[in-house]
Amino acid sequence: MIVVKVTYTVNDAYVNTNKEMIEAFLTDFRKLDGSPFLYSVLQTEDCKTFIHISQYKDKVIQNSLLNTPSFIHFQEQRDKNLMSEPRIEILNFIGSSQDIFDS
């Protein structure tokens, strides 16, 4: 399993647009077979910092999602409105209260 956490902060004026862009790519993700991935987005108390946690069964599904046109567009627009570079962390999955991907 591949687990990635991306944390970034956008400019105040871009917060609502960022949320709209997130909803657009999540809508496209929901149209796909969701069994090999889980993608979650959270917003911190400051309202302008976002955390994306993505879990992929394998590299094939990761590449597929990351190349979704709406996701690419989101990243291009987000990158123009960042307060600093995103922090990307590769995490080691230990376990969860539910089975995420059937083997």
C-alpha positions as CSV (number, residue, x, y, z in Angstrom):
1,M,0.0,0.0,0.0
2,I,1.2,3.5,-0.8
3,V,0.1,6.3,1.7
4,V,0.9,9.9,1.0
5,K,0.2,13.0,3.1
6,V,0.4,16.5,1.5
7,T,0.1,19.6,3.6
8,Y,0.0,23.1,2.1
9,T,-1.3,26.6,2.8
10,V,-2.9,28.8,0.3
11,N,-3.4,32.6,0.2
12,D,-6.5,33.9,2.0
13,A,-8.2,35.0,-1.1
14,Y,-7.8,31.5,-2.7
15,V,-9.4,29.4,0.1
16,N,-12.9,29.1,-1.4
17,T,-11.6,28.5,-4.9
18,N,-9.3,25.8,-3.6
19,K,-12.2,24.1,-1.9
20,E,-14.2,24.3,-5.2
21,M,-11.2,22.8,-7.1
22,I,-10.9,20.0,-4.6
23,E,-14.6,19.2,-4.9
24,A,-14.2,19.0,-8.7
25,F,-11.5,16.4,-8.7
26,L,-13.2,14.4,-5.8
27,T,-16.3,14.3,-7.9
28,D,-14.3,12.7,-10.7
29,F,-12.6,10.3,-8.3
30,R,-16.1,9.2,-7.1
31,K,-17.0,8.2,-10.6
32,L,-14.1,5.6,-10.6
33,D,-13.9,2.2,-8.9
34,G,-13.1,3.3,-5.4
35,S,-12.0,-0.1,-4.2
36,P,-8.3,0.4,-4.8
37,F,-7.9,3.9,-3.3
38,L,-9.0,6.2,-0.6
39,Y,-8.5,10.0,-1.0
40,S,-9.4,12.4,1.9
41,V,-9.0,16.1,2.2
42,L,-9.1,18.0,5.5
43,Q,-8.9,21.7,6.4
44,T,-7.1,23.0,9.6
45,E,-8.5,25.6,12.0
46,D,-6.7,28.4,10.2
47,C,-9.0,27.7,7.2
48,K,-6.2,28.1,4.7
49,T,-4.1,25.0,5.4
50,F,-5.2,21.8,3.7
51,I,-4.1,18.2,4.3
52,H,-4.6,15.5,1.6
53,I,-4.2,11.9,2.7
54,S,-4.2,9.4,-0.2
55,Q,-4.0,5.7,0.1
56,Y,-3.5,3.6,-2.9
57,K,-3.5,-0.2,-3.3
58,D,-0.6,0.1,-5.8
59,K,1.4,2.4,-8.1
60,V,-0.9,1.8,-11.0
61,I,-4.0,3.3,-9.3
62,Q,-1.8,6.1,-7.9
63,N,-0.6,7.1,-11.3
64,S,-4.1,6.8,-12.7
65,L,-5.5,9.2,-10.1
66,L,-2.6,11.7,-10.3
67,N,-3.2,11.9,-14.0
68,T,-6.9,12.7,-13.8
69,P,-7.4,16.0,-15.8
70,S,-9.3,17.7,-13.0
71,F,-6.6,16.8,-10.5
72,I,-3.8,18.1,-12.7
73,H,-5.8,21.3,-13.1
74,F,-6.3,21.6,-9.4
75,Q,-2.6,21.2,-8.8
76,E,-1.7,23.8,-11.4
77,Q,-4.0,26.4,-9.9
78,R,-3.1,25.6,-6.3
79,D,0.6,26.0,-7.1
80,K,0.0,29.6,-8.2
81,N,-1.7,30.4,-4.9
82,L,0.6,28.8,-2.3
83,M,2.1,30.6,0.7
84,S,4.9,28.0,0.7
85,E,5.9,24.8,-0.9
86,P,3.7,21.8,-0.1
87,R,5.1,19.3,2.4
88,I,4.9,15.8,1.0
89,E,5.3,12.8,3.4
90,I,5.3,9.2,2.4
91,L,3.8,7.3,5.4
92,N,4.1,3.6,6.4
93,F,0.7,2.0,6.9
94,I,0.5,0.1,10.2
95,G,-3.2,-0.8,10.4
96,S,-6.8,0.5,10.7
97,S,-10.1,-0.3,12.3
98,Q,-11.4,-1.5,8.9
99,D,-10.0,-3.3,6.0
100,I,-9.2,-0.7,3.4
101,F,-8.4,-2.8,0.4
102,D,-9.3,-6.4,-0.1
103,S,-6.3,-8.4,-1.2
